């Protein structure tokens, strides 16, 4: 087994997994520990309503697991926002994000090998997906078609959630005003060296995803990470303004060239075309203003860490202890007067 002299941080997002969290972390430590010089396991508890917090407090005790960092959120957020909680607090040279129910921790060494070889971003795609409802699959397909059309990247295929990022990529995302939103796509679109790996593992029992939550998250990604929807609005506004302007000119030409025009048609048509022309211009200016404000906005974090606790044992701190070499006799001290003489 290869050994990599680096510090690896591994982020897990969990919710109501008190029965399996210890086994998940133990397996992770057995896989990661032998291949890196140092590591940390970061758990982001996404507002569990079972006894997960008490279990993780026990795991961070004196008799618990080493190198464990826990962040407990006060309310449930989407998976990307919860993942970013762990990533922005990670200390490692490389940071891995794992869904313990869908991703295979045993595949992580192959991903780390690519990262050490120079890939700033390593994506891993599991060919076997959790079973979801038909409505969710249809909405999933439609969203990724639209997102790929607007942004030029298929999130599910080109930016899966199972990934390893270097510290430089994380620092790049930190400079963005909305890292919890753009964390998902920026590693795939930021120009970094990327590696794509595929594997096939049967996912563990995965809860059904709620369609309404997924639609809300998808719409937020569409309007937050691309200007295309608002550009469509401003484009339609400009088209409307030009169409009404042309129609107004047409009405004037008809009034000048024809004499058998219905009474009141010219004045009514000019009034309507002028009104809609002004409305279209207002929408155009308003749309451009919104685009500019969105680009300058600096939205705060959408989460709040309610509790934070750390393992009582940290192996990287134990390695810093300095022990005096045993059996080495102390050298006799020489006074200043002896040296002079």
Phi and psi restraints in degrees (value plus and minus 20) as a CYANA .aco file:
   2 UNK   PHI     -89.5   -49.5
   2 UNK   PSI     132.3   172.3
   3 UNK   PHI    -141.8  -101.8
   3 UNK   PSI     115.3   155.3
   4 UNK   PHI    -139.3   -99.3
   4 UNK   PSI      99.3   139.3
   5 UNK   PHI     -98.7   -58.7
   5 UNK   PSI      52.0    92.0
   6 UNK   PHI    -164.7  -124.7
   6 UNK   PSI     148.4   188.4
   7 UNK   PHI    -123.6   -83.6
   7 UNK   PSI      98.6   138.6
   8 UNK   PHI    -132.3   -92.3
   8 UNK   PSI     109.4   149.4
   9 UNK   PHI    -127.0   -87.0
   9 UNK   PSI     116.0   156.0
  10 UNK   PHI    -143.9  -103.9
  10 UNK   PSI     102.8   142.8
  11 UNK   PHI    -124.2   -84.2
  11 UNK   PSI     106.8   146.8
  12 UNK   PHI    -135.9   -95.9
  12 UNK   PSI     113.3   153.3
  13 UNK   PHI    -126.5   -86.5
  13 UNK   PSI     100.2   140.2
  14 UNK   PHI    -149.0  -109.0
  14 UNK   PSI     136.8   176.8
  15 UNK   PHI    -173.4  -133.4
  15 UNK   PSI     101.8   141.8
  16 UNK   PHI      35.4    75.4
  16 UNK   PSI      27.3    67.3
  17 UNK   PHI    -141.3  -101.3
  17 UNK   PSI      20.5    60.5
  18 UNK   PHI     -82.4   -42.4
  18 UNK   PSI     -50.0   -10.0
  19 UNK   PHI     -96.6   -56.6
  19 UNK   PSI     -45.2    -5.2
  20 UNK   PHI    -136.6   -96.6
  20 UNK   PSI     -26.1    13.9
  21 UNK   PHI     -83.9   -43.9
  21 UNK   PSI     -57.3   -17.3
  22 UNK   PHI     -85.5   -45.5
  22 UNK   PSI     -62.8   -22.8
  23 UNK   PHI     -84.4   -44.4
  23 UNK   PSI     -58.6   -18.6
  24 UNK   PHI     -82.5   -42.5
  24 UNK   PSI     -65.7   -25.7
  25 UNK   PHI     -91.1   -51.1
  25 UNK   PSI     -56.5   -16.5
  26 UNK   PHI     -84.3   -44.3
  26 UNK   PSI     -64.4   -24.4
  27 UNK   PHI     -81.9   -41.9
  27 UNK   PSI     -61.7   -21.7
  28 UNK   PHI     -82.2   -42.2
  28 UNK   PSI     -64.8   -24.8
  29 UNK   PHI     -83.3   -43.3
  29 UNK   PSI     -57.5   -17.5
  30 UNK   PHI     -88.9   -48.9
  30 UNK   PSI     -49.6    -9.6
  31 UNK   PHI    -101.1   -61.1
  31 UNK   PSI     -62.3   -22.3
  32 UNK   PHI    -104.2   -64.2
  32 UNK   PSI     -62.8   -22.8
  33 UNK   PHI     -69.6   -29.6
  33 UNK   PSI     -68.3   -28.3
  34 UNK   PHI     -92.8   -52.8
  34 UNK   PSI     -33.0     7.0
  35 UNK   PHI    -127.4   -87.4
  35 UNK   PSI     -28.9    11.1
  36 UNK   PHI    -148.6  -108.6
  36 UNK   PSI     138.0   178.0
  37 UNK   PHI     -94.4   -54.4
  37 UNK   PSI     -46.5    -6.5
  38 UNK   PHI    -178.9  -138.9
  38 UNK   PSI     134.7   174.7
  39 UNK   PHI    -175.3  -135.3
  39 UNK   PSI     144.5   184.5
  40 UNK   PHI    -162.7  -122.7
  40 UNK   PSI     124.0   164.0
  41 UNK   PHI    -127.8   -87.8
  41 UNK   PSI      98.0   138.0
  42 UNK   PHI    -127.5   -87.5
  42 UNK   PSI     100.6   140.6
  43 UNK   PHI    -127.7   -87.7
  43 UNK   PSI     104.7   144.7
  44 UNK   PHI    -128.1   -88.1
  44 UNK   PSI      88.1   128.1
  45 UNK   PHI    -105.3   -65.3
  45 UNK   PSI      95.7   135.7
  46 UNK   PHI    -106.9   -66.9
  46 UNK   PSI      45.1    85.1
  47 UNK   PHI      37.3    77.3
  47 UNK   PSI      33.9    73.9
  48 UNK   PHI     -85.0   -45.0
  48 UNK   PSI     125.3   165.3
  49 UNK   PHI    -132.1   -92.1
  49 UNK   PSI      -2.8    37.2
  50 UNK   PHI    -125.2   -85.2
  50 UNK   PSI    -175.1  -135.1
  51 UNK   PHI    -115.9   -75.9
  51 UNK   PSI      11.5    51.5
  52 UNK   PHI     -80.7   -40.7
  52 UNK   PSI     -58.7   -18.7
  53 UNK   PHI     -83.7   -43.7
  53 UNK   PSI     -64.5   -24.5
  54 UNK   PHI     -85.2   -45.2
  54 UNK   PSI     -56.9   -16.9
  55 UNK   PHI     -84.3   -44.3
  55 UNK   PSI     -64.0   -24.0
  56 UNK   PHI     -92.3   -52.3
  56 UNK   PSI     -50.2   -10.2
  57 UNK   PHI     -84.0   -44.0
  57 UNK   PSI     -58.3   -18.3
  58 UNK   PHI     -85.2   -45.2
  58 UNK   PSI     -60.1   -20.1
  59 UNK   PHI     -88.2   -48.2
  59 UNK   PSI     -45.0    -5.0
  60 UNK   PHI    -111.2   -71.2
  60 UNK   PSI     -14.3    25.7
  61 UNK   PHI     -98.1   -58.1
  61 UNK   PSI    -195.3  -155.3
  62 UNK   PHI     -80.1   -40.1
  62 UNK   PSI     -56.1   -16.1
  63 UNK   PHI    -117.4   -77.4
  63 UNK   PSI      -8.6    31.4
  64 UNK   PHI    -112.8   -72.8
  64 UNK   PSI    -170.7  -130.7
  65 UNK   PHI    -109.1   -69.1
  65 UNK   PSI     131.1   171.1
  66 UNK   PHI    -107.0   -67.0
  66 UNK   PSI     137.1   177.1
  67 UNK   PHI      38.4    78.4
  67 UNK   PSI      19.0    59.0
  68 UNK   PHI    -130.3   -90.3
  68 UNK   PSI     109.2   149.2
  69 UNK   PHI    -143.6  -103.6
  69 UNK   PSI     110.3   150.3
  70 UNK   PHI    -142.5  -102.5
  70 UNK   PSI     114.5   154.5
  71 UNK   PHI    -145.4  -105.4
  71 UNK   PSI      98.2   138.2
  72 UNK   PHI    -125.3   -85.3
  72 UNK   PSI      99.6   139.6
  73 UNK   PHI    -105.0   -65.0
  73 UNK   PSI     128.9   168.9
  74 UNK   PHI    -103.2   -63.2
  74 UNK   PSI     -40.4    -0.4
  75 UNK   PHI    -163.3  -123.3
  75 UNK   PSI     134.7   174.7
  76 UNK   PHI     -93.9   -53.9
  76 UNK   PSI     114.3   154.3
  77 UNK   PHI    -146.4  -106.4
  77 UNK   PSI     153.9   193.9
  78 UNK   PHI     -91.0   -51.0
  78 UNK   PSI     144.7   184.7
  79 UNK   PHI     -82.1   -42.1
  79 UNK   PSI     -57.1   -17.1
  80 UNK   PHI     -86.2   -46.2
  80 UNK   PSI     -63.7   -23.7
  81 UNK   PHI     -84.5   -44.5
  81 UNK   PSI     -61.5   -21.5
  82 UNK   PHI     -85.3   -45.3
  82 UNK   PSI     -59.2   -19.2
  83 UNK   PHI     -82.2   -42.2
  83 UNK   PSI     -59.0   -19.0
  84 UNK   PHI     -87.3   -47.3
  84 UNK   PSI     -48.0    -8.0
  85 UNK   PHI     -76.2   -36.2
  85 UNK   PSI     -66.4   -26.4
  86 UNK   PHI     -91.5   -51.5
  86 UNK   PSI     -57.5   -17.5
  87 UNK   PHI     -89.8   -49.8
  87 UNK   PSI     -58.3   -18.3
  88 UNK   PHI     -93.7   -53.7
  88 UNK   PSI     -35.2     4.8
  89 UNK   PHI    -123.3   -83.3
  89 UNK   PSI     -17.6    22.4
  90 UNK   PHI     -94.5   -54.5
  90 UNK   PSI     127.4   167.4
  91 UNK   PHI    -128.4   -88.4
  91 UNK   PSI     -28.1    11.9
  92 UNK   PHI     -92.4   -52.4
  92 UNK   PSI     141.8   181.8
  93 UNK   PHI     -87.0   -47.0
  93 UNK   PSI     -53.6   -13.6
  94 UNK   PHI    -149.9  -109.9
  94 UNK   PSI     126.0   166.0
  95 UNK   PHI    -146.6  -106.6
  95 UNK   PSI     104.8   144.8
  96 UNK   PHI    -126.0   -86.0
  96 UNK   PSI     123.5   163.5
  97 UNK   PHI    -137.7   -97.7
  97 UNK   PSI     104.5   144.5
  98 UNK   PHI    -152.3  -112.3
  98 UNK   PSI     112.9   152.9
  99 UNK   PHI    -112.2   -72.2
  99 UNK   PSI      89.5   129.5
 100 UNK   PHI     -82.8   -42.8
 100 UNK   PSI     -38.9     1.1
 101 UNK   PHI    -110.0   -70.0
 101 UNK   PSI     -44.4    -4.4
 102 UNK   PHI    -134.8   -94.8
 102 UNK   PSI     -45.0    -5.0
 103 UNK   PHI    -125.1   -85.1
 103 UNK   PSI     134.8   174.8
 104 UNK   PHI    -120.1   -80.1
 104 UNK   PSI      92.6   132.6
 105 UNK   PHI     -84.8   -44.8
 105 UNK   PSI     -46.4    -6.4
 106 UNK   PHI     -87.9   -47.9
 106 UNK   PSI     -35.6     4.4
 107 UNK   PHI    -105.9   -65.9
 107 UNK   PSI     -28.4    11.6
 108 UNK   PHI     -80.6   -40.6
 108 UNK   PSI     -59.3   -19.3
 109 UNK   PHI     -77.2   -37.2
 109 UNK   PSI     -57.6   -17.6
 110 UNK   PHI     -87.3   -47.3
 110 UNK   PSI     -55.9   -15.9
 111 UNK   PHI     -88.0   -48.0
 111 UNK   PSI     -61.7   -21.7
 112 UNK   PHI     -84.4   -44.4
 112 UNK   PSI     -54.9   -14.9
 113 UNK   PHI     -79.8   -39.8
 113 UNK   PSI     -62.1   -22.1
 114 UNK   PHI     -86.5   -46.5
 114 UNK   PSI     -57.7   -17.7
 115 UNK   PHI     -86.3   -46.3
 115 UNK   PSI     -62.7   -22.7
 116 UNK   PHI     -86.7   -46.7
 116 UNK   PSI     -50.2   -10.2
 117 UNK   PHI     -95.0   -55.0
 117 UNK   PSI     -26.3    13.7
 118 UNK   PHI     108.5   148.5
 118 UNK   PSI     -22.3    17.7
 119 UNK   PHI    -100.5   -60.5
 119 UNK   PSI     102.7   142.7
 120 UNK   PHI     -91.2   -51.2
 120 UNK   PSI     -49.7    -9.7
 121 UNK   PHI    -152.4  -112.4
 121 UNK   PSI     109.8   149.8
 122 UNK   PHI    -144.1  -104.1
 122 UNK   PSI      99.5   139.5
 123 UNK   PHI    -124.6   -84.6
 123 UNK   PSI     121.1   161.1
 124 UNK   PHI    -145.8  -105.8
 124 UNK   PSI     108.5   148.5
 125 UNK   PHI    -136.1   -96.1
 125 UNK   PSI     103.5   143.5
 126 UNK   PHI    -105.8   -65.8
 126 UNK   PSI     102.4   142.4
 127 UNK   PHI     -87.6   -47.6
 127 UNK   PSI     -45.1    -5.1
 128 UNK   PHI    -117.8   -77.8
 128 UNK   PSI      98.4   138.4
 129 UNK   PHI    -122.7   -82.7
 129 UNK   PSI     132.3   172.3
 130 UNK   PHI     -82.6   -42.6
 130 UNK   PSI     126.4   166.4
 131 UNK   PHI     -95.1   -55.1
 131 UNK   PSI     108.0   148.0
 132 UNK   PHI    -146.5  -106.5
 132 UNK   PSI     149.8   189.8
 133 UNK   PHI     -89.1   -49.1
 133 UNK   PSI     141.5   181.5
 134 UNK   PHI     -82.7   -42.7
 134 UNK   PSI     -61.7   -21.7
 135 UNK   PHI     -82.4   -42.4
 135 UNK   PSI     -60.4   -20.4
 136 UNK   PHI     -85.5   -45.5
 136 UNK   PSI     -61.7   -21.7
 137 UNK   PHI     -85.1   -45.1
 137 UNK   PSI     -58.2   -18.2
 138 UNK   PHI     -86.5   -46.5
 138 UNK   PSI     -64.6   -24.6
 139 UNK   PHI     -84.7   -44.7
 139 UNK   PSI     -56.9   -16.9
 140 UNK   PHI     -81.4   -41.4
 140 UNK   PSI     -67.0   -27.0
 141 UNK   PHI     -84.1   -44.1
 141 UNK   PSI     -64.5   -24.5
 142 UNK   PHI     -83.2   -43.2
 142 UNK   PSI     -63.2   -23.2
 143 UNK   PHI     -81.1   -41.1
 143 UNK   PSI     -66.6   -26.6
 144 UNK   PHI     -89.6   -49.6
 144 UNK   PSI     -48.9    -8.9
 145 UNK   PHI     -85.5   -45.5
 145 UNK   PSI     -65.7   -25.7
 146 UNK   PHI     -85.5   -45.5
 146 UNK   PSI     -64.4   -24.4
 147 UNK   PHI     -85.4   -45.4
 147 UNK   PSI     -59.5   -19.5
 148 UNK   PHI     -85.7   -45.7
 148 UNK   PSI     -55.6   -15.6
 149 UNK   PHI     -87.4   -47.4
 149 UNK   PSI     -62.6   -22.6
 150 UNK   PHI     -96.6   -56.6
 150 UNK   PSI     -64.6   -24.6
 151 UNK   PHI    -127.0   -87.0
 151 UNK   PSI     -31.2     8.8
 152 UNK   PHI      56.6    96.6
 152 UNK   PSI      -3.4    36.6
 153 UNK   PHI    -160.2  -120.2
 153 UNK   PSI     113.7   153.7
 154 UNK   PHI    -112.7   -72.7
 154 UNK   PSI      88.1   128.1
 155 UNK   PHI     -79.0   -39.0
 155 UNK   PSI     -64.1   -24.1
 156 UNK   PHI     -85.5   -45.5
 156 UNK   PSI     -56.1   -16.1
 157 UNK   PHI    -115.0   -75.0
 157 UNK   PSI     -58.9   -18.9
 158 UNK   PHI    -121.6   -81.6
 158 UNK   PSI     -29.9    10.1
 159 UNK   PHI    -166.2  -126.2
 159 UNK   PSI      38.6    78.6
 160 UNK   PHI     -84.2   -44.2
 160 UNK   PSI     141.1   181.1
 161 UNK   PHI     -92.2   -52.2
 161 UNK   PSI     -46.6    -6.6
 162 UNK   PHI     -98.2   -58.2
 162 UNK   PSI      93.5   133.5
 163 UNK   PHI    -176.7  -136.7
 163 UNK   PSI     140.3   180.3
 164 UNK   PHI    -142.9  -102.9
 164 UNK   PSI     110.3   150.3
 165 UNK   PHI    -140.2  -100.2
 165 UNK   PSI     121.8   161.8
 166 UNK   PHI     -98.5   -58.5
 166 UNK   PSI     145.8   185.8
 167 UNK   PHI     -83.6   -43.6
 167 UNK   PSI     -51.8   -11.8
 168 UNK   PHI     -86.0   -46.0
 168 UNK   PSI     -55.2   -15.2
 169 UNK   PHI     -88.0   -48.0
 169 UNK   PSI     -61.4   -21.4
 170 UNK   PHI     -83.6   -43.6
 170 UNK   PSI     -62.0   -22.0
 171 UNK   PHI     -83.6   -43.6
 171 UNK   PSI     -54.9   -14.9
 172 UNK   PHI     -84.7   -44.7
 172 UNK   PSI     -64.2   -24.2
 173 UNK   PHI     -85.8   -45.8
 173 UNK   PSI     -55.1   -15.1
 174 UNK   PHI     -80.9   -40.9
 174 UNK   PSI     -46.9    -6.9
 175 UNK   PHI     -96.5   -56.5
 175 UNK   PSI     -33.1     6.9
 176 UNK   PHI    -100.2   -60.2
 176 UNK   PSI     122.6   162.6
 177 UNK   PHI     -85.7   -45.7
 177 UNK   PSI     -43.3    -3.3
 178 UNK   PHI    -149.2  -109.2
 178 UNK   PSI      50.4    90.4
 179 UNK   PHI     -84.6   -44.6
 179 UNK   PSI     -50.1   -10.1
 180 UNK   PHI     -87.2   -47.2
 180 UNK   PSI     -42.6    -2.6
 181 UNK   PHI    -112.1   -72.1
 181 UNK   PSI     -63.9   -23.9
 182 UNK   PHI    -107.0   -67.0
 182 UNK   PSI     -26.9    13.1
 183 UNK   PHI     -76.5   -36.5
 183 UNK   PSI     -53.0   -13.0
 184 UNK   PHI     -89.5   -49.5
 184 UNK   PSI     -61.1   -21.1
 185 UNK   PHI    -125.7   -85.7
 185 UNK   PSI     -42.7    -2.7
 186 UNK   PHI     -80.0   -40.0
 186 UNK   PSI     -60.2   -20.2
 187 UNK   PHI     -80.2   -40.2
 187 UNK   PSI     -45.6    -5.6
 188 UNK   PHI    -110.5   -70.5
 188 UNK   PSI     -34.0     6.0
 189 UNK   PHI    -140.8  -100.8
 189 UNK   PSI     -19.7    20.3
 190 UNK   PHI    -108.3   -68.3
 190 UNK   PSI     -16.1    23.9
 191 UNK   PHI      64.7   104.7
 191 UNK   PSI      -7.1    32.9
 192 UNK   PHI    -100.2   -60.2
 192 UNK   PSI     138.2   178.2
 193 UNK   PHI     -88.1   -48.1
 193 UNK   PSI     104.2   144.2
 194 UNK   PHI    -142.8  -102.8
 194 UNK   PSI     132.5   172.5
 195 UNK   PHI    -153.1  -113.1
 195 UNK   PSI     119.4   159.4
 196 UNK   PHI    -138.8   -98.8
 196 UNK   PSI     107.6   147.6
 197 UNK   PHI    -146.0  -106.0
 197 UNK   PSI     127.8   167.8
 198 UNK   PHI    -141.3  -101.3
 198 UNK   PSI     126.2   166.2
 199 UNK   PHI    -168.4  -128.4
 199 UNK   PSI     150.6   190.6
 200 UNK   PHI    -155.9  -115.9
 200 UNK   PSI      91.3   131.3
 201 UNK   PHI    -161.8  -121.8
 201 UNK   PSI     117.1   157.1
 202 UNK   PHI     -87.9   -47.9
 202 UNK   PSI     100.5   140.5
 203 UNK   PHI     -83.4   -43.4
 203 UNK   PSI     131.5   171.5
 204 UNK   PHI     -93.8   -53.8
 204 UNK   PSI     157.1   197.1
 205 UNK   PHI     -76.2   -36.2
 205 UNK   PSI      99.6   139.6
 206 UNK   PHI    -139.1   -99.1
 206 UNK   PSI     109.5   149.5
 207 UNK   PHI     -85.7   -45.7
 207 UNK   PSI     129.0   169.0
 208 UNK   PHI     -83.6   -43.6
 208 UNK   PSI     115.9   155.9
 209 UNK   PHI    -105.1   -65.1
 209 UNK   PSI     118.4   158.4
 210 UNK   PHI     -97.9   -57.9
 210 UNK   PSI     110.1   150.1
 211 UNK   PHI     -84.7   -44.7
 211 UNK   PSI     -60.5   -20.5
 212 UNK   PHI     -85.7   -45.7
 212 UNK   PSI     -59.7   -19.7
 213 UNK   PHI     -84.9   -44.9
 213 UNK   PSI     -59.5   -19.5
 214 UNK   PHI     -87.2   -47.2
 214 UNK   PSI     -59.0   -19.0
 215 UNK   PHI     -84.2   -44.2
 215 UNK   PSI     -62.9   -22.9
 216 UNK   PHI     -81.5   -41.5
 216 UNK   PSI     -63.1   -23.1
 217 UNK   PHI     -86.9   -46.9
 217 UNK   PSI     -60.7   -20.7
 218 UNK   PHI     -84.1   -44.1
 218 UNK   PSI     -62.0   -22.0
 219 UNK   PHI     -85.1   -45.1
 219 UNK   PSI     -57.9   -17.9
 220 UNK   PHI     -84.0   -44.0
 220 UNK   PSI     -60.1   -20.1
 221 UNK   PHI     -85.3   -45.3
 221 UNK   PSI     -61.1   -21.1
 222 UNK   PHI     -83.8   -43.8
 222 UNK   PSI     -64.5   -24.5
 223 UNK   PHI    -105.2   -65.2
 223 UNK   PSI     -35.7     4.3
 224 UNK   PHI    -117.4   -77.4
 224 UNK   PSI     -45.9    -5.9
 225 UNK   PHI    -127.8   -87.8
 225 UNK   PSI     -21.2    18.8
 226 UNK   PHI    -168.4  -128.4
 226 UNK   PSI     130.6   170.6
 227 UNK   PHI    -111.6   -71.6
 227 UNK   PSI     -20.4    19.6
 228 UNK   PHI     -78.6   -38.6
 228 UNK   PSI     -66.4   -26.4
 229 UNK   PHI     -80.9   -40.9
 229 UNK   PSI     -63.8   -23.8
 230 UNK   PHI     -91.4   -51.4
 230 UNK   PSI     -51.7   -11.7
 231 UNK   PHI     -83.8   -43.8
 231 UNK   PSI     -54.6   -14.6
 232 UNK   PHI     -83.6   -43.6
 232 UNK   PSI     -60.3   -20.3
 233 UNK   PHI     -84.9   -44.9
 233 UNK   PSI     -66.7   -26.7
 234 UNK   PHI     -87.0   -47.0
 234 UNK   PSI     -54.3   -14.3
 235 UNK   PHI     -84.6   -44.6
 235 UNK   PSI     -61.9   -21.9
 236 UNK   PHI     -86.0   -46.0
 236 UNK   PSI     -55.7   -15.7
 237 UNK   PHI     -85.1   -45.1
 237 UNK   PSI     -62.0   -22.0
 238 UNK   PHI     -85.9   -45.9
 238 UNK   PSI     -60.4   -20.4
 239 UNK   PHI     -82.3   -42.3
 239 UNK   PSI     -61.7   -21.7
 240 UNK   PHI     -83.0   -43.0
 240 UNK   PSI     -61.9   -21.9
 241 UNK   PHI     -83.0   -43.0
 241 UNK   PSI     -65.1   -25.1
 242 UNK   PHI     -87.1   -47.1
 242 UNK   PSI     -59.0   -19.0
 243 UNK   PHI     -83.9   -43.9
 243 UNK   PSI     -61.7   -21.7
 244 UNK   PHI     -89.4   -49.4
 244 UNK   PSI     -53.7   -13.7
 245 UNK   PHI     -85.1   -45.1
 245 UNK   PSI     -65.3   -25.3
 246 UNK   PHI     -82.9   -42.9
 246 UNK   PSI     -61.0   -21.0
 247 UNK   PHI     -84.3   -44.3
 247 UNK   PSI     -58.9   -18.9
 248 UNK   PHI     -82.2   -42.2
 248 UNK   PSI     -60.8   -20.8
 249 UNK   PHI     -84.4   -44.4
 249 UNK   PSI     -59.5   -19.5
 250 UNK   PHI     -81.5   -41.5
 250 UNK   PSI     -61.6   -21.6
 251 UNK   PHI     -83.5   -43.5
 251 UNK   PSI     -61.8   -21.8
 252 UNK   PHI     -83.9   -43.9
 252 UNK   PSI     -62.6   -22.6
 253 UNK   PHI     -83.6   -43.6
 253 UNK   PSI     -62.4   -22.4
 254 UNK   PHI     -81.6   -41.6
 254 UNK   PSI     -61.7   -21.7
 255 UNK   PHI     -84.5   -44.5
 255 UNK   PSI     -51.5   -11.5
 256 UNK   PHI    -101.4   -61.4
 256 UNK   PSI     -50.7   -10.7
 257 UNK   PHI    -118.9   -78.9
 257 UNK   PSI     -43.6    -3.6
 258 UNK   PHI    -133.2   -93.2
 258 UNK   PSI     127.0   167.0
 259 UNK   PHI    -128.8   -88.8
 259 UNK   PSI     -34.5     5.5
 260 UNK   PHI    -119.6   -79.6
 260 UNK   PSI      21.7    61.7
 261 UNK   PHI    -103.5   -63.5
 261 UNK   PSI     120.6   160.6
 262 UNK   PHI     -80.9   -40.9
 262 UNK   PSI     119.6   159.6
 263 UNK   PHI     -80.1   -40.1
 263 UNK   PSI     113.8   153.8
 264 UNK   PHI      65.1   105.1
 264 UNK   PSI     -29.3    10.7
 265 UNK   PHI     -87.8   -47.8
 265 UNK   PSI     -60.7   -20.7
 266 UNK   PHI     -84.9   -44.9
 266 UNK   PSI     -69.5   -29.5
 267 UNK   PHI     -84.4   -44.4
 267 UNK   PSI     -60.6   -20.6
 268 UNK   PHI     -87.1   -47.1
 268 UNK   PSI     -62.1   -22.1
 269 UNK   PHI     -85.4   -45.4
 269 UNK   PSI     -63.0   -23.0
 270 UNK   PHI     -85.0   -45.0
 270 UNK   PSI     -56.9   -16.9
 271 UNK   PHI     -83.8   -43.8
 271 UNK   PSI     -66.0   -26.0
 272 UNK   PHI     -88.0   -48.0
 272 UNK   PSI     -64.6   -24.6
 273 UNK   PHI     -84.5   -44.5
 273 UNK   PSI     -59.9   -19.9
 274 UNK   PHI     -85.4   -45.4
 274 UNK   PSI     -60.4   -20.4
 275 UNK   PHI     -84.1   -44.1
 275 UNK   PSI     -67.1   -27.1
 276 UNK   PHI     -89.9   -49.9
 276 UNK   PSI     -48.9    -8.9
 277 UNK   PHI     -83.0   -43.0
 277 UNK   PSI     -65.3   -25.3
 278 UNK   PHI     -86.2   -46.2
 278 UNK   PSI     -60.3   -20.3
 279 UNK   PHI     -82.6   -42.6
 279 UNK   PSI     -62.2   -22.2
 280 UNK   PHI     -83.6   -43.6
 280 UNK   PSI     -59.9   -19.9
 281 UNK   PHI     -84.5   -44.5
 281 UNK   PSI     -60.7   -20.7
 282 UNK   PHI     -81.7   -41.7
 282 UNK   PSI     -64.9   -24.9
 283 UNK   PHI     -83.8   -43.8
 283 UNK   PSI     -56.8   -16.8
 284 UNK   PHI     -83.7   -43.7
 284 UNK   PSI     -69.1   -29.1
 285 UNK   PHI     -84.5   -44.5
 285 UNK   PSI     -61.3   -21.3
 286 UNK   PHI     -84.0   -44.0
 286 UNK   PSI     -61.3   -21.3
 287 UNK   PHI     -83.2   -43.2
 287 UNK   PSI     -63.2   -23.2
 288 UNK   PHI     -85.5   -45.5
 288 UNK   PSI     -56.9   -16.9
 289 UNK   PHI     -84.8   -44.8
 289 UNK   PSI     -62.3   -22.3
 290 UNK   PHI     -82.9   -42.9
 290 UNK   PSI     -62.3   -22.3
 291 UNK   PHI     -79.0   -39.0
 291 UNK   PSI     -62.7   -22.7
 292 UNK   PHI     -87.3   -47.3
 292 UNK   PSI     -60.8   -20.8
 293 UNK   PHI     -87.7   -47.7
 293 UNK   PSI     -57.2   -17.2
 294 UNK   PHI     -84.6   -44.6
 294 UNK   PSI     -59.9   -19.9
 295 UNK   PHI     -86.8   -46.8
 295 UNK   PSI     -45.8    -5.8
 296 UNK   PHI    -118.0   -78.0
 296 UNK   PSI     -27.7    12.3
 297 UNK   PHI     -89.0   -49.0
 297 UNK   PSI     130.6   170.6
 298 UNK   PHI    -151.9  -111.9
 298 UNK   PSI      59.7    99.7
 299 UNK   PHI     -90.8   -50.8
 299 UNK   PSI     116.8   156.8
 300 UNK   PHI     -92.0   -52.0
 300 UNK   PSI     152.1   192.1
 301 UNK   PHI     -84.0   -44.0
 301 UNK   PSI     125.5   165.5
 302 UNK   PHI    -113.4   -73.4
 302 UNK   PSI      -4.5    35.5
 303 UNK   PHI    -157.0  -117.0
 303 UNK   PSI     146.9   186.9
 304 UNK   PHI    -163.5  -123.5
 304 UNK   PSI     105.5   145.5
 305 UNK   PHI    -102.1   -62.1
 305 UNK   PSI      95.3   135.3
 306 UNK   PHI    -103.9   -63.9
 306 UNK   PSI     -56.7   -16.7
 307 UNK   PHI    -158.3  -118.3
 307 UNK   PSI     130.3   170.3
 308 UNK   PHI    -167.0  -127.0
 308 UNK   PSI     107.8   147.8
 309 UNK   PHI    -167.0  -127.0
 309 UNK   PSI     133.4   173.4
 310 UNK   PHI    -146.0  -106.0
 310 UNK   PSI     134.2   174.2
 311 UNK   PHI     -78.0   -38.0
 311 UNK   PSI     122.9   162.9
 312 UNK   PHI     -89.9   -49.9
 312 UNK   PSI     -45.3    -5.3
 313 UNK   PHI    -131.2   -91.2
 313 UNK   PSI     107.3   147.3
 314 UNK   PHI    -146.7  -106.7
 314 UNK   PSI      92.8   132.8
 315 UNK   PHI     -84.3   -44.3
 315 UNK   PSI     -51.8   -11.8
 316 UNK   PHI     -88.5   -48.5
 316 UNK   PSI     -48.4    -8.4
 317 UNK   PHI     -95.9   -55.9
 317 UNK   PSI     -54.2   -14.2
 318 UNK   PHI     -85.1   -45.1
 318 UNK   PSI     -51.5   -11.5
 319 UNK   PHI     -90.8   -50.8
 319 UNK   PSI     -35.7     4.3
 320 UNK   PHI    -104.6   -64.6
 320 UNK   PSI     -30.8     9.2
 321 UNK   PHI     -84.6   -44.6
 321 UNK   PSI     118.4   158.4
 322 UNK   PHI    -131.5   -91.5
 322 UNK   PSI     104.6   144.6
 323 UNK   PHI    -130.9   -90.9
 323 UNK   PSI     120.4   160.4
 324 UNK   PHI     -95.2   -55.2
 324 UNK   PSI     116.1   156.1
 325 UNK   PHI     -82.3   -42.3
 325 UNK   PSI     107.2   147.2
 326 UNK   PHI     -97.7   -57.7
 326 UNK   PSI     124.9   164.9
 327 UNK   PHI      61.6   101.6
 327 UNK   PSI     -20.2    19.8
 328 UNK   PHI    -109.6   -69.6
 328 UNK   PSI      94.8   134.8
 329 UNK   PHI     -86.4   -46.4
 329 UNK   PSI     124.2   164.2
 330 UNK   PHI     -93.6   -53.6
 330 UNK   PSI     118.0   158.0
 331 UNK   PHI     -94.1   -54.1
 331 UNK   PSI     117.1   157.1
 332 UNK   PHI     -85.6   -45.6
 332 UNK   PSI     119.8   159.8
 333 UNK   PHI     -97.4   -57.4
 333 UNK   PSI     125.0   165.0
 334 UNK   PHI    -136.0   -96.0
 334 UNK   PSI     105.1   145.1
 335 UNK   PHI     -96.9   -56.9
 335 UNK   PSI     143.8   183.8
 336 UNK   PHI     -84.9   -44.9
 336 UNK   PSI     -57.0   -17.0
 337 UNK   PHI     -87.6   -47.6
 337 UNK   PSI     -56.1   -16.1
 338 UNK   PHI     -85.9   -45.9
 338 UNK   PSI     -59.2   -19.2
 339 UNK   PHI     -86.5   -46.5
 339 UNK   PSI     -56.5   -16.5
 340 UNK   PHI     -86.3   -46.3
 340 UNK   PSI     -62.9   -22.9
